[in-house]
Amino acid sequence: MEKSKTLFEKVWDSHTVMQREGEPTLLYIDLHLVHEVTSPQAFAGLRLAKRQVRRPDLTFATIDHNIPTTSDERFHIKDQIAAQQIATLRRNCESAGIPLFDVGSGRQGIVHVIGPELGLTQPGMTVVCGDSHTSTHGAFGALAFGIGTSEVEHVLATQCVAQTKPRSMRLTVSGNLPEGTSSKDLVLDIIRRLGTDGGTGFVIEYAGEAIRSLTMEERMTLCNMSIECGARAGMVAPDQTTFTYLHGRPYAPSGNAWTEAVNRWQQLATDESAQFDREVSIDGSRLEPIVTWGTNPGMAAPITGRVARPDEARDASERAAILAALEYMGLQPGMRIEDISLDRVFIGSCTNGRLEDLRAAAKVLRGHKIHASVTALVVPGSESVKHEAEREGLDRVFIEAGAEWREPGCSMCLGMNPDILAPKQRCASTSNRNFEGRQGREGRTHLVSPATAAAAAVAGHFVDVRGWHYKE
């Protein structure tokens, strides 16, 4: 009898090109996503070796990391390095015949937003990109992971990549997420529990009642931050929610091919008797809104909680980490999370820049005004998201509340474009990383959900959105 397999094993095994004892496995790649930051050196390497892009039809590019988000700067980029990287990507894509979703095309956006919304990302695929948050695409039952620049070159040349096979973890979330919480709160809670190295060496399959009840955009947020607990990838088995999301999208199969594809995708679920290397269970019904207080995503607490105290540390190393984080963040040990005041709020990124995220933030902001001490930035994840948000009138909600409504891009998620924090500024951010200097030199970042970010923008400090006064 054939061995029972997990979802991860089914995708890995079906893409194995070569496997030798004691060596990494050579995997075939179905979808290679490219952006302006990690690709220039890879294309240069191809030219030096006199190689061609093997499968330009399976390679898709966009501009996202360092594109300015103000309309006047998008076509007149002041930063010379950013301008050169973007110009280089355009030349490389044109010479190699790679489709580029450029600014103004109607399809430009953050790479991990446009892949799913265009239907490029599909169940059972292997997906790579020179970006660590490629794990986002695992929400579709794809095996998706980030690769380095040398690996980008290897995939461009061969459509394959060498990888050591990770172990498998099933993380089961029971119950239903309470009102006022989201998948962003859930993944921050998971990282808080597992630690930033708790998933190291694993591919995590998310399962359970709470996961099945999530929308595709919520599942993408969950898988997006799998990398933040050290996992190689995160995956959710495809189901009717997946198929409904994909149906009719530009690059999704159609007609008879759609029926055949769904039949294949339905076979990807983990076999009932399949074994995982590790099992973790969490009760999702007890979830609270989560806020990070420190300098990694694992340094977090419920909104009703307090900043960590050094004397609560389990060992000397953790105590030193808490002390260093408190100093950098300018916080007092044990202070209430709700007493932390803010200078900036950022709503966007590949984690929370999709339409549902903007709807959640707009629901909180509608009829309210942003606090006088706070500057808020709302950045849609793609041109498509921006267009749809404007069609629904979400942009007017943000603008009337006092927020800035911007053009699509990675924006304030990372300090690679004009949207950065000034030193010591404190930001509630819907992005994925709060490392020192991530949003600008000496900037202080707190990771939160879109709803919590919006409520904090109005209050001027963190507040429990579960008690929010919504206005029509």
C-alpha positions as a printed Julia matrix, in Angstrom:
472×3 Matrix{Float64}:
   0.0    0.0     0.0
   1.1    3.55   -0.71
   2.3    5.43    2.34
  -0.12   7.98    3.8
   1.12  11.5     3.16
   0.66  15.0     4.48
  -0.26  17.88    2.18
   3.37  19.02    2.3
   4.68  15.56    1.37
   2.29  15.29   -1.57
   3.48  18.57   -3.05
   7.16  17.94   -2.27
   7.17  14.41   -3.71
   5.34  15.41   -6.9
   7.97  18.07   -7.62
  11.09  16.05   -6.8
  13.39  15.99   -9.83
  16.37  14.32   -8.16
  17.14  13.05   -4.69
  20.42  11.53   -3.5
  21.35  10.29   -0.06
  22.85  13.06    2.06
  22.23  15.79   -0.51
  19.52  18.44   -0.92
  16.55  17.54   -3.09
  16.23  19.15   -6.5
  12.69  20.53   -6.8
  10.85  21.69   -9.9
   9.31  25.15   -9.53
   5.88  25.96  -10.99
   5.81  29.69  -10.32
   8.71  32.12   -9.92
   7.82  35.63   -8.75
  10.35  38.42   -9.23
  10.67  42.0    -7.98
  13.19  44.8    -8.33
  15.34  44.24   -5.23
  16.71  40.68   -5.38
  16.68  40.1    -9.15
  19.31  42.45  -10.7
  22.3   40.38   -9.54
  20.56  37.16  -10.64
  20.0   38.43  -14.19
  23.57  39.74  -14.27
  24.79  36.27  -13.31
  22.83  34.74  -16.18
  24.43  37.11  -18.66
  27.93  36.39  -17.36
  27.31  32.67  -17.74
  25.68  33.19  -21.16
  22.47  31.5   -20.01
  18.85  32.24  -20.88
  15.75  32.26  -18.68
  14.5   28.72  -19.06
  10.77  29.31  -18.5
   9.82  32.97  -18.89
   6.2   31.81  -19.12
   6.4   30.63  -15.49
   8.14  33.8   -14.28
   6.23  36.97  -13.4
   7.56  40.29  -12.17
   6.27  43.37  -10.41
   7.59  46.53   -8.79
   6.87  46.83   -5.09
   9.65  47.22   -2.51
  11.05  50.65   -3.24
   8.42  52.27   -5.42
   7.19  55.54   -3.84
   3.52  55.57   -2.83
   2.79  59.19   -3.72
   1.46  59.67   -7.26
   3.88  62.49   -8.15
   6.98  60.48   -7.18
   6.04  57.16   -8.79
   7.13  58.3   -12.23
   9.94  60.6   -11.03
  11.83  58.59   -8.42
  14.34  60.7    -6.53
  16.29  57.85   -4.91
  18.91  56.9    -7.5
  19.37  53.34   -6.26
  15.63  52.67   -6.31
  15.29  54.24   -9.76
  18.17  52.13  -11.08
  16.76  48.88   -9.64
  13.36  49.52  -11.18
  14.82  50.5   -14.56
  17.01  47.38  -14.48
  14.02  45.13  -13.79
  12.17  46.63  -16.73
  15.13  46.01  -19.06
  15.66  42.47  -17.77
  12.01  41.53  -18.19
  11.85  42.98  -21.69
  15.0   41.14  -22.84
  13.94  37.83  -21.28
  10.28  37.97  -22.31
   9.05  37.95  -18.7
   5.63  39.51  -18.03
   6.01  42.63  -15.85
   3.11  44.12  -13.93
   4.4   47.67  -14.07
   3.14  50.85  -12.46
  -0.08  51.98  -14.14
  -0.8   48.58  -15.69
  -3.76  48.01  -13.37
  -2.02  44.9   -12.02
   1.03  46.31  -10.23
   1.3   45.69   -6.52
   3.07  43.82   -3.76
   4.24  40.51   -5.18
   2.43  38.43   -2.54
  -0.8   40.32   -3.13
  -0.93  40.18   -6.91
   0.08  36.5    -7.22
  -3.11  35.28   -5.52
  -5.45  37.99   -6.85
  -4.43  37.24  -10.46
  -4.88  33.5    -9.99
  -1.18  32.81  -10.59
  -0.97  31.04   -7.22
  -2.79  27.7    -7.3
  -3.08  24.6    -5.08
  -0.34  22.0    -5.32
   2.19  24.39   -6.84
   5.73  25.08   -5.8
   6.2   28.86   -5.59
   9.41  30.78   -4.95
  10.44  34.42   -4.8
  13.46  36.33   -3.54
  11.46  37.45   -0.53
  10.98  35.7     2.82
   7.22  36.27    2.96
   6.64  34.04   -0.06
   5.1   31.71    2.54
   1.9   33.76    1.96
   1.04  31.6    -1.06
   0.85  28.49    1.11
  -2.69  29.58    1.98
  -3.71  27.92   -1.29
  -2.16  24.56   -0.51
   1.01  25.52   -2.39
   4.52  24.9    -1.11
   5.87  28.45   -1.16
   9.12  29.77    0.27
  11.63  32.56   -0.1
  14.99  32.07   -1.79
  18.27  33.99   -1.94
  19.72  35.84   -4.91
  21.93  32.94   -6.05
  18.87  30.67   -5.93
  16.87  33.21   -7.93
  19.51  32.91  -10.64
  19.38  29.11  -10.43
  15.6   29.05  -10.87
  15.76  31.5   -13.76
  18.32  29.25  -15.49
  16.91  25.81  -14.69
  13.36  26.2   -13.25
  14.62  24.11  -10.34
  16.04  24.77   -6.89
  17.95  22.58   -4.42
  16.38  22.34   -0.96
  16.88  20.26    2.17
  13.57  18.63    3.03
  12.01  20.25    6.13
  10.12  18.39    8.83
   6.34  18.69    9.12
   4.24  20.27   11.87
   0.46  20.35   12.15
  -0.87  23.32   14.09
  -4.54  22.77   14.9
  -6.66  25.73   16.0
  -9.99  24.72   17.53
 -13.09  26.83   18.1
 -14.02  30.07   16.39
 -12.09  33.32   16.66
 -13.94  35.78   18.92
 -15.46  39.02   17.63
 -12.84  41.75   17.4
  -9.98  39.37   16.62
  -8.5   38.32   13.3
  -5.99  35.99   11.7
  -3.31  38.65   12.37
  -4.02  38.35   16.09
  -3.98  34.58   15.73
  -0.59  34.4    14.03
   0.93  36.88   16.5
  -0.42  34.72   19.32
   1.04  31.59   17.7
   4.48  33.24   17.39
   4.2   34.48   20.98
   3.56  30.91   22.13
   6.03  29.04   19.89
   8.76  31.68   19.94
  10.59  33.08   16.93
  12.46  29.77   16.53
   9.61  27.39   17.4
   8.97  26.52   13.77
  12.6   26.29   12.67
  13.13  23.4    10.28
   9.4   22.81    9.77
   6.69  23.36    7.21
   3.54  24.14    9.2
   0.15  22.91    8.06
  -2.61  24.93    9.71
  -5.73  22.89   10.45
  -8.82  22.86   12.63
 -12.22  24.51   12.85
 -10.84  28.04   13.25
  -8.66  27.71   10.14
 -11.48  26.34    7.99
 -13.64  29.31    8.93
 -11.03  31.83    7.7
 -11.41  33.56    4.35
  -8.62  33.22    1.8
  -7.29  36.67    2.64
  -7.18  35.74    6.33
  -5.39  32.5     5.5
  -2.83  34.48    3.51
  -2.11  36.66    6.54
  -1.61  33.54    8.64
   0.75  31.85    6.19
   2.55  35.14    5.49
   3.94  35.31    9.02
   4.84  31.62    9.35
   8.39  32.65    8.59
   8.39  34.8    11.77
   8.37  31.72   14.0
  11.21  30.25   11.95
   9.13  27.97    9.7
  10.22  27.32    6.14
   6.64  27.62    4.95
   3.02  27.58    6.07
   0.22  25.71    4.29
  -3.55  25.33    4.4
  -5.21  22.47    2.54
  -7.36  23.74   -0.36
 -11.13  23.52    0.05
 -14.27  25.1    -1.36
 -13.21  28.48    0.06
 -10.04  28.2    -2.04
 -11.85  27.16   -5.19
 -14.45  29.92   -4.89
 -11.7   32.52   -4.48
  -9.76  31.33   -7.55
 -12.67  30.8    -9.92
 -12.68  33.31  -12.77
  -9.36  34.95  -11.95
  -7.2   35.93  -14.97
  -4.62  33.15  -14.74
  -6.83  30.45  -13.19
  -7.93  27.52  -15.36
 -11.29  27.83  -17.1
 -13.86  25.56  -18.73
 -13.0   21.87  -18.65
  -9.52  22.7   -17.37
 -11.11  24.24  -14.28
 -13.09  21.09  -13.51
 -10.01  18.93  -13.98
  -7.94  21.25  -11.79
 -10.46  21.18   -8.93
 -10.54  17.38   -9.08
  -6.75  17.33   -8.69
  -6.74  19.96   -5.94
  -9.26  18.0    -3.89
  -6.72  15.17   -3.61
  -4.18  17.35   -1.83
  -5.68  17.08    1.66
  -3.5   15.33    4.25
  -4.33  11.62    4.44
  -6.17  10.65    7.6
  -3.42   8.37    8.89
  -0.5   10.59    7.83
   2.06  11.34   10.54
   3.54  14.73   11.4
   6.88  15.25   13.11
   5.22  17.61   15.58
   1.64  18.37   16.61
   0.55  21.62   18.3
  -2.99  22.52   19.38
  -4.39  25.96   20.25
  -7.85  27.02   21.43
  -8.81  29.83   19.07
 -11.95  30.73   21.0
  -9.83  32.31   23.76
  -7.92  34.65   21.43
  -7.56  38.35   22.28
  -6.25  41.21   20.13
  -2.43  41.02   20.24
   0.14  43.83   20.24
   3.92  43.41   20.0
   5.89  45.46   22.55
   9.45  44.4    21.68
  11.82  44.01   18.76
  10.72  40.68   17.31
   7.21  39.34   16.57
   7.39  36.93   19.5
   7.62  39.79   22.02
   3.88  40.35   22.24
   0.99  40.51   24.68
  -2.81  40.68   24.63
  -4.23  44.21   24.42
  -5.38  43.81   28.04
  -1.9   42.76   29.12
   1.36  44.46   30.03
   4.85  44.91   28.68
   7.21  42.16   29.89
   9.32  42.54   33.02
  12.95  41.36   33.05
  12.33  39.47   36.3
   9.77  37.31   34.44
  12.49  35.95   32.13
  13.13  32.21   32.08
  16.9   32.61   31.82
  19.7   35.16   31.58
  19.55  35.27   27.79
  15.85  36.1    27.74
  16.34  38.68   30.48
  19.02  40.41   28.4
  16.75  40.36   25.33
  13.87  41.95   27.3
  16.14  44.65   28.71
  17.53  45.48   25.26
  14.05  45.58   23.71
  12.67  47.84   26.45
  15.55  50.25   26.02
  15.19  50.39   22.24
  11.4   50.72   22.39
  11.46  53.32   25.15
   9.02  51.38   27.35
   8.82  50.75   31.08
   8.68  47.17   32.39
   5.15  46.1    33.26
   3.37  49.13   31.77
  -0.1   48.54   30.38
  -0.25  47.96   26.62
  -3.16  50.42   26.44
  -0.96  53.15   27.95
   1.43  53.1    24.98
   0.9   56.27   22.92
   1.63  56.52   19.19
   3.02  58.9    16.57
   2.26  56.96   13.38
  -0.12  54.27   12.12
   0.55  52.19    9.0
  -2.15  50.06    7.39
  -0.87  48.01    4.45
   1.87  45.49    3.45
   1.76  41.95    2.04
   0.43  40.87    5.43
  -2.54  43.22    5.7
  -2.88  45.32    2.54
  -5.74  43.41    0.92
  -9.32  44.52    0.44
 -10.67  42.75    3.53
  -7.96  44.41    5.65
  -8.94  47.84    4.35
 -12.6   47.09    5.01
 -11.79  46.12    8.6
  -9.86  49.34    9.17
 -12.52  51.48    7.49
 -15.24  49.9     9.63
 -13.43  51.15   12.74
 -12.56  54.58   11.31
 -15.96  55.4     9.81
 -17.38  58.5    11.49
 -14.28  59.02   13.67
 -11.32  61.39   13.42
  -7.69  60.36   13.77
  -6.05  61.76   16.89
  -4.21  65.06   16.42
  -0.9   63.51   17.57
  -1.06  60.66   15.02
  -0.21  60.54   11.31
  -1.88  57.59    9.57
  -0.92  56.06    6.23
  -3.19  53.65    4.34
  -1.49  51.86    1.44
  -3.4   49.32   -0.68
  -1.51  46.19   -1.63
  -2.14  46.47   -5.36
  -3.65  48.65   -8.04
  -6.58  46.24   -8.16
  -7.14  46.55   -4.39
  -6.94  50.35   -4.67
  -9.48  50.44   -7.47
 -11.93  48.2    -5.65
 -11.5   50.08   -2.36
 -12.26  53.33   -4.14
 -15.27  51.78   -5.84
 -16.59  50.86   -2.37
 -15.82  54.32   -1.0
 -13.24  53.12    1.52
 -10.8   55.8     0.41
 -13.3   58.48    1.41
 -13.65  56.92    4.87
  -9.88  57.05    5.36
  -9.5   60.58    4.01
 -12.44  61.94    6.0
 -10.95  60.4     9.15
  -7.69  62.23    8.44
  -5.53  59.42    7.0
  -3.35  59.62    3.9
  -4.59  57.39    1.05
  -1.61  56.26   -1.02
  -0.63  54.35   -4.16
   0.24  50.6    -3.98
   3.6   49.35   -2.73
   5.44  47.83    0.22
   5.58  51.32    1.73
   6.31  51.55    5.46
   6.71  47.81    5.95
  10.45  48.28    5.45
  12.85  51.2     5.11
  13.48  50.88    1.37
  11.32  53.75    0.12
  10.39  57.27    1.26
   7.75  56.0     3.75
   9.91  55.68    6.87
   9.76  56.58   10.55
  11.85  59.34   12.03
  14.15  58.28   14.9
  12.21  57.43   18.09
   8.82  57.65   16.34
   6.39  54.97   17.5
   4.17  53.22   14.95
   1.26  50.79   15.11
   1.82  48.75   11.96
  -0.12  46.0    10.2
   3.11  44.7     8.66
   5.07  41.6     9.63
   8.35  42.61   11.29
   9.26  44.9    14.17
  13.04  44.46   14.15
  15.24  47.4    15.14
  15.34  49.89   12.27
  12.87  47.91   10.13
  10.72  50.97    9.42
  13.54  53.47    9.6
  16.58  54.15   11.77
  15.64  54.02   15.47
  11.97  53.66   14.57
   9.76  51.82   17.07
   7.28  49.36   15.57
   4.3   47.6    17.17
   2.65  44.88   15.06
  -1.15  44.75   15.19
  -4.25  43.88   13.16
  -5.9   46.44   10.84
  -8.79  46.94   13.29
  -6.45  47.52   16.24
  -4.31  49.9    14.16
  -7.36  51.93   13.13
  -8.67  52.15   16.71
  -5.24  53.23   17.95
  -5.11  55.94   15.29
  -8.31  57.46   16.69
  -7.42  57.06   20.37
  -3.79  58.11   20.05
  -2.79  55.01   22.01
  -3.55  51.3    21.95
  -7.14  50.43   22.78
  -9.19  47.23   22.89
 -11.17  47.27   19.64
 -13.62  44.73   21.08
 -15.32  47.61   22.91
 -15.25  49.97   19.94
 -18.14  52.34   19.14
 -18.85  51.72   15.48
 -20.63  54.44   13.49
 -22.67  54.04   10.34
